[in-house]
Amino acid sequence: MLNTELRLSYEDLAAMLGKEKSTIRGQINTIKQKSESLIEEVIEKNGKKRVYIPEEIKEKLLKKSKVSVKKAKRQEKTEENE
């Protein structure tokens, strides 16, 4: 979900990940309980729910992961030089 601008349905996610829709729904609900603002949900006119990660959250997550990668690379270089 971090790599897409799409708002995906539970069915979409289940098909992409090869899991049951109920499993995906449970996992999404668990994530929402742990971090309310991480995943947003919209309901279409036809009643279908779609989930997505808001853009500002994506930016924070990606920035944080880049910092982690840079730290790991720096540590790796330090260990090689020792």
C-alpha positions as CSV (number, residue, x, y, z in Angstrom):
1,M,0.0,0.0,0.0
2,L,3.0,2.3,0.4
3,N,3.9,2.0,-3.3
4,T,0.6,2.9,-4.8
5,E,-1.8,5.8,-5.0
6,L,-4.7,3.4,-5.4
7,R,-7.4,2.9,-2.8
8,L,-7.7,-0.8,-2.6
9,S,-10.7,-2.9,-1.6
10,Y,-10.3,-5.9,0.8
11,E,-10.9,-8.1,-2.3
12,D,-8.1,-6.4,-4.2
13,L,-5.7,-6.9,-1.3
14,A,-6.7,-10.5,-0.8
15,A,-6.1,-11.2,-4.5
16,M,-2.8,-9.5,-4.6
17,L,-1.5,-11.2,-1.4
18,G,-3.1,-14.6,-2.0
19,K,-5.1,-14.5,1.3
20,E,-8.7,-14.7,2.3
21,K,-10.7,-11.5,2.4
22,S,-11.6,-12.1,6.1
23,T,-7.8,-12.4,6.9
24,I,-7.1,-9.1,5.2
25,R,-10.0,-7.5,7.0
26,G,-8.8,-8.8,10.3
27,Q,-5.2,-7.6,9.6
28,I,-6.4,-4.1,8.6
29,N,-8.5,-3.9,11.7
30,T,-5.6,-4.9,13.9
31,I,-3.4,-2.2,12.2
32,K,-6.2,0.4,12.7
33,Q,-6.5,-0.4,16.4
34,K,-2.8,-0.1,17.0
35,S,-2.4,3.1,15.0
36,E,-5.6,4.9,14.1
37,S,-4.2,7.3,11.6
38,L,-2.1,4.8,9.6
39,I,-4.8,3.4,7.4
40,E,-7.8,5.4,6.2
41,E,-11.0,3.9,4.9
42,V,-13.5,5.3,2.4
43,I,-16.9,3.8,1.5
44,E,-18.0,4.1,-2.2
45,K,-21.5,4.8,-3.2
46,N,-22.0,1.1,-3.9
47,G,-21.0,0.3,-0.3
48,K,-17.6,-1.1,-1.1
49,K,-14.9,-0.2,1.4
50,R,-11.5,0.9,0.1
51,V,-8.4,1.4,2.3
52,Y,-5.3,3.5,1.7
53,I,-2.4,5.1,3.6
54,P,-2.7,8.9,3.6
55,E,0.1,10.7,1.7
56,E,1.5,12.5,4.7
57,I,1.9,9.1,6.6
58,K,3.5,7.5,3.5
59,E,6.1,10.3,3.4
60,K,6.9,9.9,7.1
61,L,7.2,6.1,6.8
62,L,9.4,6.3,3.7
63,K,11.6,9.0,5.2
64,K,12.0,6.9,8.4
65,S,13.0,3.8,6.4
66,K,15.5,5.8,4.4
67,V,17.2,7.0,7.6
68,S,17.3,3.4,8.8
69,V,18.9,2.2,5.6
70,K,21.5,5.0,5.7
71,K,22.3,4.1,9.4
72,A,22.7,0.4,8.5
73,K,25.0,1.2,5.6
74,R,27.1,3.5,7.7
75,Q,27.4,0.9,10.4
76,E,28.3,-1.7,7.8
77,K,31.1,0.5,6.4
78,T,32.4,1.1,9.9
79,E,32.6,-2.6,10.6
80,E,34.4,-3.3,7.3
81,N,37.0,-0.7,8.1
82,E,37.8,-2.2,11.6
